[in-house]
Amino acid sequence: MTFLGVVMTWVLTWCGLKATVTMFNWQQYRHIEAPGWKLSWAWETKEIIWSMLGAQTTVQGDCSNFRTNPLPHCCDKRPVVIDLLPSAPQSMKVSNCCTGGVLPSFGQDPDNALAAFQITVGLAGNTNTTVKLPQNFTLSTPYGSGYTCSPAFKVEKSKFADADGRRFTEAFMTWNVTCSYSQALSMGARSCCVSFSAFYNDTIVPCPECSCACKPENTTAPAVVGYPTSPGVNQQICIDPRTKYEDLPALSSGGTSPPPPPSAPDLLYCTRDMCPVKVHWHVKTNYKEYWRVKITITNRDFSANFTNWNLVLKHPNFNNFTEAFSFKYKALNPYGPYSNDSAMFWGVKYYNEYLLQAGPDGNVQTDLLFKKNADFTLSNGWAFPDRVYFNGDMCVLPSPQDFPSLPSSSPSLNARLSLLLVVVVCVGSSLMVLI
């Protein structure tokens, strides 16, 4: 279930000296969360960035060869660009900028799936043959890179209409870059898992063991919770799930615990699956014409909130889906308007759009109501989803043989029921004879 990617368009004016760069997230359900995107490329020759609006580079670089005032904004051979914060001065902003790098997906929030900034380039050419396209584009996000970007390629020049719409001018040059996402390239590990339960079975099927990572041998005690200090050591630290929430270091110390270093692993509850996010699917009720499911999404990560989260579910009965009681809903219709087995859900604004960090409030939930179709059955795991995605990442599901099963009938119970039925029939016949 892949939907395009992030498409960047560079529109050059002033003979290659000024460019407006737009980034549109065409993905249906994968967005970029805070602290946001980072965009980088390599200049082909000796270009520098004189100034920027709507974004900035992370470093200025070595501009010692220039005697100008002010100095260039960035002299790096490979600049790294980040979005401005919403609090940036108005004089530094352009349209569709300054969200702190947050870029919603097209499927969830199409009106805001666009980011833009302006850049003034120096030491560049001024003809079609001397202007060199940047190379080796990379797009990074808070949870790793995951994106592979194409080389820049020229497209039809952008055109601009005058105020009265009767005259058009065109850009000096326009090129595109497309960045596609691969979960395998992101962090090398899963980020979510799924557990199952049903009203007809007392068993709760947990997330598969080691779904995202394996539980550390030594559980870190609350009093000594910390972060790995040795560089290059991928040490996983977790919290004993029996620890009371109010006894966690960040809370018991009044929130004075030092923040984790940028390279530190997420601080999670110790679980058999070690996934930051767990999705639980519970088959809740079986009505005459409908059936009902309860969905609970739990954040077990103490170091991250999820803003504008989304959940994608794949199940054959979404063609007859009726209602989500506290989530927003959109049919994905991967096979066209006549058949649907996939749906995207996300939070209601100002109610549950944020999935908070691990703790008493670190979960969101809703009920889903389906109208039964001809294929409806509670047998053979049909009532459970085929695939689950959280924020665009595929979650690990239990094996089909572990799904909650219908209770099997006991032979002795069947025999007793048959004997009782015979007795009732015989007594009824005798009464009829007497009457």
C-alpha positions in Angstrom: 0.0 0.0 0.0 2.4 2.7 -1.3 1.2 6.0 -2.5 3.7 8.1 -4.4 6.1 10.1 -2.2 7.3 13.7 -1.5 7.7 15.7 -4.7 10.0 18.8 -4.7 9.7 21.4 -7.4 12.4 24.1 -7.9 11.3 27.1 -9.9 14.2 29.4 -10.9 13.9 33.0 -11.8 16.4 35.8 -12.3 18.5 33.6 -14.6 19.0 30.9 -12.0 19.8 33.2 -9.0 16.5 32.9 -7.2 14.4 29.8 -6.7 11.1 28.9 -5.0 11.2 25.4 -3.6 8.0 23.5 -2.8 7.6 20.1 -1.2 4.3 18.3 -1.6 3.6 15.2 0.4 1.5 13.0 -2.0 1.5 10.1 0.4 -1.9 8.9 1.5 -1.1 8.3 5.2 2.6 8.9 5.9 3.3 12.4 7.3 6.4 14.0 8.7 6.2 14.8 12.4 8.0 17.4 14.6 10.8 18.2 14.8 10.3 18.0 11.1 12.0 17.3 7.8 15.6 18.0 6.8 16.5 18.5 3.1 20.0 18.3 1.8 21.8 18.3 -1.5 25.3 18.7 -3.0 26.1 21.7 -5.2 27.6 20.7 -8.6 30.2 23.6 -8.7 30.9 26.4 -6.2 27.4 27.7 -5.5 26.6 29.4 -2.2 23.3 30.5 -0.6 23.1 34.3 -0.3 19.8 34.4 1.6 16.7 32.3 2.4 13.1 33.0 3.3 10.8 30.4 5.0 13.7 28.1 5.9 17.3 28.1 7.0 20.4 26.0 6.9 21.7 24.3 10.0 25.2 25.7 9.6 26.7 28.7 7.8 29.9 26.9 6.8 33.2 28.5 5.9 32.5 31.9 4.3 36.0 33.3 4.9 36.6 34.0 1.2 33.8 36.6 1.2 34.3 40.2 2.4 30.6 41.2 2.1 28.3 42.5 4.8 26.3 40.5 5.5 28.1 37.3 4.7 26.3 34.6 2.7 23.7 32.6 4.5 25.5 29.3 3.8 28.8 28.4 2.0 28.6 24.6 2.6 29.1 22.3 -0.3 26.3 20.3 1.1 23.8 22.5 2.9 21.2 21.0 5.2 17.9 22.9 5.2 15.2 22.9 7.9 11.9 24.7 8.2 11.4 27.8 10.3 9.3 27.7 13.5 5.8 29.3 13.6 7.3 32.0 15.8 9.7 33.2 13.1 9.5 36.9 12.3 6.9 37.8 9.6 9.6 39.3 7.4 11.3 35.8 7.2 8.1 33.9 6.2 6.7 32.9 2.8 3.4 31.2 2.0 3.2 27.5 3.2 6.3 27.8 5.4 7.1 27.8 9.1 5.4 24.8 10.6 8.5 23.5 12.3 9.0 20.9 9.5 5.7 19.2 10.1 4.3 18.0 6.8 0.9 16.3 6.8 0.0 13.6 4.3 -2.3 14.3 1.4 -4.8 11.7 2.4 -5.2 13.1 6.0 -4.8 16.9 5.5 -4.5 17.8 1.8 -4.8 21.6 2.5 -1.6 21.6 4.5 0.4 18.9 2.7 2.7 21.5 1.2 5.9 23.2 2.4 7.8 26.0 0.6 10.8 28.3 1.0 12.8 30.7 -1.2 16.5 30.7 -1.8 18.9 33.1 -3.5 21.9 31.4 -5.0 25.3 32.9 -5.7 28.2 31.9 -7.9 25.8 30.0 -10.2 25.5 30.2 -14.0 23.0 32.4 -15.8 22.3 30.3 -18.9 20.6 27.0 -19.7 24.0 25.4 -20.1 25.9 27.0 -17.2 23.2 26.5 -14.5 24.0 23.1 -12.9 21.3 21.1 -11.2 22.1 20.1 -7.6 22.9 16.4 -7.0 22.4 13.7 -4.3 19.2 15.0 -2.7 18.4 13.5 0.7 15.2 13.9 2.8 15.4 13.0 6.5 12.7 12.8 9.2 12.7 12.4 13.0 12.6 8.6 12.7 15.4 8.2 10.3 15.9 8.8 6.6 13.8 6.1 4.9 13.5 8.2 1.8 15.4 7.7 -1.4 15.4 10.7 -3.7 15.7 10.7 -7.4 18.2 12.9 -9.3 16.8 16.3 -10.2 15.2 16.3 -13.6 14.0 19.2 -15.7 10.3 19.6 -16.4 8.2 22.0 -18.3 8.9 25.6 -17.2 6.4 27.0 -14.7 4.2 29.8 -16.0 2.9 32.9 -14.0 -0.2 34.9 -14.8 -0.4 38.7 -14.4 -3.0 40.1 -12.0 -5.6 40.5 -14.8 -4.9 37.0 -16.2 -4.2 38.2 -19.7 -0.4 37.9 -19.8 1.8 35.0 -18.8 5.5 34.9 -18.1 7.6 31.7 -17.5 10.3 30.7 -15.2 13.9 30.5 -16.3 14.0 26.8 -15.4 12.0 24.3 -13.4 13.1 20.9 -12.1 11.6 18.2 -9.9 12.9 15.7 -7.3 10.8 12.7 -6.1 11.6 11.1 -2.7 10.1 7.7 -2.1 9.8 6.0 1.3 10.9 2.5 2.3 10.3 1.2 5.8 13.2 -1.2 5.5 15.5 1.8 5.0 14.1 3.9 7.9 15.4 2.5 11.1 15.8 -1.2 10.3 13.2 -2.2 12.9 9.4 -2.2 13.3 7.7 0.5 15.4 4.3 -1.1 16.2 2.6 -4.4 16.8 -0.9 -5.8 17.1 -2.7 -7.9 19.7 -6.1 -9.6 19.4 -9.0 -10.6 21.6 -12.7 -11.5 21.2 -15.8 -11.7 23.2 -16.1 -15.5 22.5 -12.7 -16.4 23.8 -11.0 -15.6 27.2 -7.5 -15.6 25.6 -5.8 -12.4 24.7 -3.3 -13.0 21.9 -0.3 -10.7 22.6 2.0 -9.1 20.1 4.6 -11.6 18.8 7.7 -11.8 20.9 10.6 -9.6 19.7 8.3 -7.8 17.2 10.3 -4.6 17.3 13.2 -5.7 19.4 14.0 -8.2 22.1 13.5 -7.4 25.8 16.8 -6.6 27.5 18.0 -9.2 30.0 18.4 -6.6 32.7 15.4 -4.3 33.3 16.5 -0.9 34.3 15.2 0.1 37.8 13.4 3.4 38.0 16.1 4.9 40.3 18.9 4.4 37.8 17.1 5.1 34.5 19.6 6.7 32.1 20.8 6.7 28.5 23.8 5.0 26.9 26.9 7.1 27.1 29.2 5.1 24.9 29.1 6.3 21.3 28.0 3.7 18.8 26.4 1.4 21.4 22.9 0.5 20.5 21.8 -0.1 24.1 18.1 -0.5 24.7 16.8 0.8 28.0 13.3 0.1 29.3 11.2 0.6 32.4 9.8 -2.2 34.5 6.0 -2.2 33.7 5.3 -2.7 37.4 6.7 0.7 38.2 4.1 3.2 39.3 3.8 6.1 36.9 4.3 8.7 39.7 7.6 7.0 40.6 9.2 7.5 37.2 12.3 9.7 37.4 11.1 12.5 35.2 8.0 12.8 37.4 9.4 12.1 40.9 12.1 14.7 40.3 9.7 17.4 39.3 10.5 17.0 35.6 14.2 17.9 36.2 15.7 14.8 34.7 18.1 15.7 31.9 16.7 15.3 28.4 17.9 12.4 26.3 20.7 13.0 23.8 19.6 13.1 20.2 21.1 9.7 19.5 19.5 8.0 22.5 17.1 5.1 21.9 13.5 5.6 22.9 12.7 4.9 26.5 10.0 2.2 26.6 8.1 0.0 29.0 9.8 -3.4 29.1 7.6 -5.8 27.1 8.0 -9.1 25.2 7.7 -7.2 21.9 9.5 -3.9 22.8 7.3 -1.9 20.3 6.8 1.8 21.0 3.2 1.5 19.8 0.7 -1.3 20.3 -2.7 -1.6 18.5 -5.3 -3.8 20.1 -8.2 -5.2 18.0 -11.1 -6.6 20.1 -14.1 -8.2 18.5 -16.6 -6.8 20.9 -20.2 -7.7 19.9 -22.0 -9.8 17.4 -25.5 -8.3 16.5 -28.1 -9.8 14.1 -27.1 -7.5 11.2 -24.0 -5.8 12.5 -20.8 -6.6 14.4 -18.6 -4.3 16.5 -14.9 -3.9 17.1 -13.0 -1.9 19.7 -9.6 -0.4 18.7 -7.1 0.8 21.3 -3.8 2.4 20.3 -1.3 2.6 23.2 1.9 4.6 23.3 4.5 2.9 25.4 7.2 5.4 24.6 8.2 7.8 27.4 10.1 10.1 25.0 7.7 10.8 22.2 4.2 12.1 21.6 2.5 11.4 18.2 1.0 14.4 16.6 -1.8 13.9 14.0 -1.3 10.2 14.2 -3.1 7.9 11.8 -4.1 4.2 11.6 -4.7 2.2 8.4 -6.6 -1.1 8.6 -7.1 -3.7 5.9 -10.2 -6.0 6.3 -12.6 -7.4 3.7 -15.7 -6.0 5.5 -14.7 -2.3 5.0 -16.9 -2.4 2.0 -19.8 -2.5 4.5 -18.3 -0.2 7.1 -20.9 1.9 9.0 -19.3 4.1 11.6 -16.3 5.1 13.7 -17.5 6.6 17.0 -14.5 8.8 18.0 -12.1 8.7 15.1 -12.2 10.4 11.7 -12.5 8.0 8.8 -11.6 7.8 5.1 -12.0 4.9 2.7 -8.8 4.3 0.7 -10.5 2.4 -2.1 -7.3 0.8 -3.5 -9.3 -1.1 -6.1 -11.5 1.8 -7.3 -14.9 3.1 -6.1 -16.6 -0.2 -6.4 -14.6 -2.3 -3.9 -12.9 -1.3 -0.7 -11.0 -3.3 2.0 -8.8 -0.5 3.5 -9.6 2.5 5.6 -7.6 5.3 7.3 -8.5 6.6 10.8 -7.1 9.6 12.7 -8.0 11.7 15.7 -10.7 14.4 16.1 -9.2 17.9 16.4 -9.0 19.2 19.9 -10.1 15.8 21.2 -7.7 12.9 20.5 -5.5 14.2 17.6 -2.5 13.7 19.9 -1.3 10.3 21.1 0.5 11.3 24.3 3.6 9.7 25.7 3.4 6.5 27.8 1.3 6.8 30.9 -2.3 7.0 32.0 -3.2 9.2 29.0 -1.0 7.5 26.5 -3.8 5.9 24.5 -6.7 6.6 22.1 -9.6 4.3 21.4 -12.8 4.0 19.4 -15.5 1.5 18.4 -16.0 0.5 14.7 -19.3 -0.7 13.5 -19.6 -3.0 10.5 -22.7 -4.2 8.6 -22.5 -7.9 7.9 -22.0 -9.1 4.4 -22.4 -12.6 2.9 -18.9 -13.5 3.9 -19.3 -12.7 7.6 -18.0 -15.4 10.0 -16.3 -15.6 13.3 -14.4 -18.7 12.2 -10.9 -19.0 10.9 -9.8 -15.5 12.0 -12.0 -13.8 9.5 -13.0 -11.1 12.0 -9.3 -9.9 12.4 -7.5 -7.5 10.1 -5.1 -8.6 7.3 -2.8 -5.6 7.8 -2.3 -2.7 10.2 -0.3 0.4 9.6 0.5 3.1 12.2 1.8 6.4 10.8 2.5 4.6 7.6 4.6 1.8 9.1 3.4 -1.7 8.8 2.8 -3.3 12.2 3.6 -6.9 13.2 0.5 -9.1 13.5 0.2 -12.4 15.4 0.4 -15.6 13.4 -3.0 -16.8 12.0 -2.8 -20.0 14.1 -2.7 -17.9 17.2 -5.9 -15.9 16.5 -8.7 -16.3 19.0 -10.8 -19.3 18.0 -14.4 -20.1 18.6 -15.0 -22.4 21.5 -15.1 -26.1 20.4 -18.2 -28.1 21.3 -17.7 -30.8 24.0 -18.8 -34.3 22.8 -20.2 -35.2 26.3 -22.1 -31.9 26.4 -23.6 -32.6 23.0 -24.6 -36.1 24.2 -26.3 -34.6 27.3 -28.2 -32.0 25.2 -29.4 -34.8 22.8 -30.6 -36.9 25.7 -32.5 -33.9 27.2 -34.1 -33.2 23.8 -35.3 -36.8 23.6 -36.8 -36.6 27.1 -38.6 -33.4 26.3 -40.1 -34.8 23.1 -41.2 -38.0 24.9 -42.9 -36.1 27.7 -44.5 -33.7 25.3 -45.9 -36.6 23.3 -47.3 -38.3 26.4 -49.1 -35.1 27.4 -50.6 -34.8 23.9 -52.0 -38.4 24.2 -53.5 -37.6 27.6 -55.1 -34.4 26.3 
